[in-house]
Amino acid sequence: DNSGFCNTIADGLVQRIAMVDSEEESENVDKNRPTLTLLNIATAPAGSLLKQIGMLLSRLDNLSQVLVWSESEVVDAQQPCSIDIIELPRVNLSFRAKRVEKIDGSVEHRLYSNDNDGLYISTSTNARDLVEKLLGSIDHFIVLQNEDNDLFVLIPGCALPRRLHVDGSHLSVQVLLDRRNQEWINNMGEIR
């Protein structure tokens, strides 16, 4: 980059490799656990599954705090690969992809919560519309559901709600979420 402003385009490969023991001197790779490769939501093509998942999970936290991992063998940043694990460390949530065969023989891929047994992210627009009617103008949530089609709302608590003051009015109904307020996050404890 000759401009001096770090404008060079580059790709990086970040992998999580499971080790047998935690000693720094040893490099015993655990062959029973897959190597995970971090996927970049920001550079995902528009309309791709990775971009759609990123936009959905941005309702819970900033994309810089959403880690999407693939168990596929990745050698090039542009190659297609699976989405297997999603982590939101600041919100203390994670999801695992599972292939589910339905009664009618169709196959569906779901993102199951590792923290809420039996619940997976609902992709139904009807479920989202129903919950939006109940919650009103709150839009920082995702809908989870179980096998019985019961719906659950997941709203993160690690974002400090602030009223948007327009024209000096202190009675505004518009709410902004401050996800960077460290004092608020520190006071959240384990449940976020």
C-alpha positions as a Markdown table, in Angstrom:
| # | Residue | x | y | z |
|---|---|---|---|---|
| 1 | Asp | 0.0 | 0.0 | 0.0 |
| 2 | Asn | 1.7 | 3.2 | -1.2 |
| 3 | Ser | -1.0 | 5.5 | 0.2 |
| 4 | Gly | 0.0 | 5.0 | 3.9 |
| 5 | Phe | -3.6 | 4.5 | 4.9 |
| 6 | Cys | -3.7 | 0.7 | 5.1 |
| 7 | Asn | -5.8 | 0.3 | 2.0 |
| 8 | Thr | -4.2 | -3.0 | 0.8 |
| 9 | Ile | -6.8 | -5.8 | 0.4 |
| 10 | Ala | -5.8 | -9.0 | 2.2 |
| 11 | Asp | -7.5 | -12.2 | 3.5 |
| 12 | Gly | -6.6 | -14.0 | 6.7 |
| 13 | Leu | -7.4 | -17.5 | 7.9 |
| 14 | Val | -8.3 | -17.8 | 11.6 |
| 15 | Gln | -8.6 | -21.4 | 12.9 |
| 16 | Arg | -9.4 | -22.9 | 16.3 |
| 17 | Ile | -7.5 | -26.1 | 16.6 |
| 18 | Ala | -8.4 | -28.4 | 19.6 |
| 19 | Met | -5.4 | -29.6 | 21.6 |
| 20 | Val | -5.2 | -32.8 | 23.8 |
| 21 | Asp | -3.6 | -30.9 | 26.7 |
| 22 | Ser | -3.2 | -27.3 | 27.6 |
| 23 | Glu | 0.6 | -27.3 | 28.1 |
| 24 | Glu | 2.3 | -24.6 | 26.1 |
| 25 | Glu | 5.3 | -26.8 | 25.2 |
| 26 | Ser | 3.2 | -29.6 | 23.6 |
| 27 | Glu | 1.4 | -29.4 | 20.3 |
| 28 | Asn | -0.7 | -32.5 | 20.5 |
| 29 | Val | -3.7 | -31.9 | 18.2 |
| 30 | Asp | -6.9 | -33.6 | 19.2 |
| 31 | Lys | -7.8 | -35.6 | 16.1 |
| 32 | Asn | -11.2 | -36.4 | 17.5 |
| 33 | Arg | -12.4 | -32.8 | 17.4 |
| 34 | Pro | -12.7 | -30.8 | 14.1 |
| 35 | Thr | -10.6 | -27.8 | 13.3 |
| 36 | Leu | -12.9 | -24.7 | 13.2 |
| 37 | Thr | -12.4 | -21.9 | 10.7 |
| 38 | Leu | -13.7 | -18.4 | 11.5 |
| 39 | Leu | -15.9 | -17.0 | 8.7 |
| 40 | Asn | -16.1 | -13.2 | 7.9 |
| 41 | Ile | -19.7 | -11.9 | 7.9 |
| 42 | Ala | -18.5 | -8.5 | 6.7 |
| 43 | Thr | -17.2 | -9.8 | 3.4 |
| 44 | Ala | -19.9 | -12.4 | 2.7 |
| 45 | Pro | -21.7 | -11.8 | -0.6 |
| 46 | Ala | -25.1 | -10.0 | -0.3 |
| 47 | Gly | -27.9 | -12.5 | -0.1 |
| 48 | Ser | -25.7 | -15.4 | 1.0 |
| 49 | Leu | -26.7 | -17.5 | 4.0 |
| 50 | Leu | -23.7 | -16.2 | 6.0 |
| 51 | Lys | -24.8 | -12.6 | 5.4 |
| 52 | Gln | -28.4 | -13.4 | 6.3 |
| 53 | Ile | -27.3 | -15.1 | 9.5 |
| 54 | Gly | -25.1 | -12.1 | 10.3 |
| 55 | Met | -28.0 | -9.6 | 9.8 |
| 56 | Leu | -30.3 | -11.7 | 12.0 |
| 57 | Leu | -27.7 | -12.0 | 14.8 |
| 58 | Ser | -26.9 | -8.3 | 14.6 |
| 59 | Arg | -30.2 | -7.8 | 16.4 |
| 60 | Leu | -28.5 | -9.4 | 19.5 |
| 61 | Asp | -25.0 | -7.8 | 19.3 |
| 62 | Asn | -22.6 | -6.0 | 17.1 |
| 63 | Leu | -21.2 | -8.1 | 14.2 |
| 64 | Ser | -17.7 | -7.7 | 15.7 |
| 65 | Gln | -19.0 | -9.8 | 18.6 |
| 66 | Val | -20.6 | -12.5 | 16.4 |
| 67 | Leu | -18.3 | -15.5 | 15.6 |
| 68 | Val | -19.4 | -17.9 | 12.9 |
| 69 | Trp | -17.3 | -21.1 | 12.6 |
| 70 | Ser | -17.1 | -23.7 | 10.0 |
| 71 | Glu | -16.0 | -27.3 | 10.3 |
| 72 | Ser | -15.3 | -27.5 | 6.5 |
| 73 | Glu | -11.8 | -27.6 | 5.4 |
| 74 | Val | -11.2 | -24.0 | 4.3 |
| 75 | Val | -8.1 | -23.0 | 2.2 |
| 76 | Asp | -9.5 | -19.9 | 0.4 |
| 77 | Ala | -11.6 | -17.1 | 2.0 |
| 78 | Gln | -13.9 | -17.2 | -1.1 |
| 79 | Gln | -14.8 | -20.9 | -1.1 |
| 80 | Pro | -18.2 | -22.1 | 0.0 |
| 81 | Cys | -18.3 | -23.9 | 3.3 |
| 82 | Ser | -20.7 | -25.0 | 6.0 |
| 83 | Ile | -21.9 | -22.9 | 9.0 |
| 84 | Asp | -21.6 | -25.2 | 12.0 |
| 85 | Ile | -21.1 | -23.1 | 15.2 |
| 86 | Ile | -22.1 | -19.6 | 16.1 |
| 87 | Glu | -20.9 | -17.8 | 19.2 |
| 88 | Leu | -21.9 | -14.5 | 20.7 |
| 89 | Pro | -19.4 | -14.3 | 23.6 |
| 90 | Arg | -20.5 | -10.9 | 25.0 |
| 91 | Val | -24.1 | -12.1 | 25.2 |
| 92 | Asn | -23.0 | -15.6 | 26.5 |
| 93 | Leu | -24.9 | -17.5 | 23.7 |
| 94 | Ser | -23.9 | -20.1 | 21.2 |
| 95 | Phe | -25.7 | -22.1 | 18.5 |
| 96 | Arg | -24.9 | -25.3 | 16.7 |
| 97 | Ala | -26.2 | -26.3 | 13.2 |
| 98 | Lys | -28.1 | -29.5 | 13.0 |
| 99 | Arg | -29.7 | -31.3 | 10.0 |
| 100 | Val | -33.2 | -32.4 | 10.9 |
| 101 | Glu | -35.3 | -34.8 | 8.8 |
| 102 | Lys | -39.0 | -34.0 | 9.1 |
| 103 | Ile | -41.9 | -36.4 | 9.1 |
| 104 | Asp | -42.7 | -35.6 | 5.5 |
| 105 | Gly | -39.2 | -36.6 | 4.5 |
| 106 | Ser | -38.0 | -33.1 | 3.9 |
| 107 | Val | -34.7 | -32.0 | 5.4 |
| 108 | Glu | -34.2 | -28.7 | 7.3 |
| 109 | His | -31.0 | -27.2 | 8.6 |
| 110 | Arg | -31.5 | -25.4 | 12.0 |
| 111 | Leu | -29.4 | -23.5 | 14.4 |
| 112 | Tyr | -30.1 | -25.0 | 17.9 |
| 113 | Ser | -29.2 | -23.0 | 21.0 |
| 114 | Asn | -26.5 | -24.6 | 23.2 |
| 115 | Asp | -27.9 | -22.6 | 26.1 |
| 116 | Asn | -31.6 | -23.3 | 25.8 |
| 117 | Asp | -32.4 | -27.0 | 25.4 |
| 118 | Gly | -34.5 | -27.9 | 22.4 |
| 119 | Leu | -34.9 | -24.3 | 21.1 |
| 120 | Tyr | -33.7 | -23.3 | 17.7 |
| 121 | Ile | -33.7 | -20.0 | 15.7 |
| 122 | Ser | -37.1 | -19.7 | 14.0 |
| 123 | Thr | -36.9 | -18.7 | 10.3 |
| 124 | Ser | -40.7 | -18.3 | 10.0 |
| 125 | Thr | -41.8 | -14.8 | 9.0 |
| 126 | Asn | -45.2 | -15.6 | 10.6 |
| 127 | Ala | -43.5 | -16.1 | 13.9 |
| 128 | Arg | -41.5 | -12.9 | 13.6 |
| 129 | Asp | -44.7 | -10.9 | 12.6 |
| 130 | Leu | -46.6 | -12.3 | 15.6 |
| 131 | Val | -43.9 | -11.4 | 18.1 |
| 132 | Glu | -43.5 | -7.9 | 16.5 |
| 133 | Lys | -47.2 | -7.3 | 17.2 |
| 134 | Leu | -46.7 | -8.2 | 20.8 |
| 135 | Leu | -43.5 | -6.2 | 21.4 |
| 136 | Gly | -44.3 | -3.2 | 19.3 |
| 137 | Ser | -41.3 | -1.0 | 18.4 |
| 138 | Ile | -38.7 | -3.2 | 20.0 |
| 139 | Asp | -36.7 | -4.8 | 17.2 |
| 140 | His | -33.5 | -6.2 | 18.8 |
| 141 | Phe | -34.8 | -9.7 | 19.3 |
| 142 | Ile | -34.8 | -13.1 | 17.6 |
| 143 | Val | -37.5 | -15.7 | 17.8 |
| 144 | Leu | -36.7 | -19.2 | 19.0 |
| 145 | Gln | -39.0 | -22.2 | 18.8 |
| 146 | Asn | -39.2 | -25.8 | 19.8 |
| 147 | Glu | -40.5 | -29.0 | 18.2 |
| 148 | Asp | -44.0 | -28.2 | 19.4 |
| 149 | Asn | -43.9 | -24.9 | 17.5 |
| 150 | Asp | -44.0 | -22.9 | 20.8 |
| 151 | Leu | -42.4 | -19.5 | 20.3 |
| 152 | Phe | -39.8 | -17.8 | 22.6 |
| 153 | Val | -38.3 | -14.4 | 22.4 |
| 154 | Leu | -34.6 | -13.8 | 22.9 |
| 155 | Ile | -33.7 | -10.2 | 23.8 |
| 156 | Pro | -30.2 | -9.4 | 25.0 |
| 157 | Gly | -29.7 | -7.6 | 28.2 |
| 158 | Cys | -26.2 | -6.3 | 27.6 |
| 159 | Ala | -27.3 | -3.3 | 25.7 |
| 160 | Leu | -28.1 | -0.2 | 27.7 |
| 161 | Pro | -31.4 | 1.3 | 26.4 |
| 162 | Arg | -31.3 | 5.1 | 25.9 |
| 163 | Arg | -34.1 | 7.4 | 24.8 |
| 164 | Leu | -33.4 | 9.3 | 21.6 |
| 165 | His | -33.9 | 13.0 | 22.5 |
| 166 | Val | -35.1 | 14.9 | 19.4 |
| 167 | Asp | -35.6 | 18.7 | 19.5 |
| 168 | Gly | -34.9 | 18.8 | 23.3 |
| 169 | Ser | -37.8 | 16.6 | 24.1 |
| 170 | His | -37.3 | 14.2 | 27.0 |
| 171 | Leu | -40.4 | 12.2 | 26.3 |
| 172 | Ser | -39.3 | 10.5 | 23.1 |
| 173 | Val | -40.5 | 6.9 | 22.5 |
| 174 | Gln | -37.5 | 6.1 | 20.2 |
| 175 | Val | -34.9 | 3.9 | 21.9 |
| 176 | Leu | -31.2 | 3.5 | 21.0 |
| 177 | Leu | -29.2 | 0.6 | 22.3 |
| 178 | Asp | -25.7 | 1.3 | 23.7 |
| 179 | Arg | -23.9 | -2.0 | 23.3 |
| 180 | Arg | -20.5 | -0.5 | 24.3 |
| 181 | Asn | -21.3 | 0.7 | 27.8 |
| 182 | Gln | -18.8 | -1.3 | 29.8 |
| 183 | Glu | -20.2 | -0.3 | 33.2 |
| 184 | Trp | -23.7 | -1.7 | 32.1 |
| 185 | Ile | -22.1 | -4.9 | 30.7 |
| 186 | Asn | -20.0 | -5.5 | 33.8 |
| 187 | Asn | -23.1 | -5.2 | 36.0 |
| 188 | Met | -25.0 | -7.9 | 34.0 |
| 189 | Gly | -23.3 | -10.9 | 35.6 |
| 190 | Glu | -23.7 | -14.3 | 34.0 |
| 191 | Ile | -27.1 | -13.8 | 32.4 |
| 192 | Arg | -27.0 | -11.4 | 29.5 |
